[in-house]
């Protein structure tokens, strides 16, 4: 997100083309060719994104604890859930937006 797509306060541009490479050596060389300050900024931006996502995840868990506990209970019993079963359990606790009630493939098949 930070180096390839520019999704941080560093700037709205890609910082490393080599980062897209599957070659580990190319990624290491790209990392070594940047300034220490830029590398620190990338690390800080990545950490901020990760920390923010962690806080959001904890908030969702706390706000939906009953639903999560119920889903865990069913999973311990059955081991697997279909999407419809998951949505049915979840709908006992929260309002599911219309666009998330029916899987896209079912909607598409109905319109074709």
Order of alpha helices (4+ residues) and beta strands (2+ residues): alpha-alpha-alpha-alpha-alpha-alpha
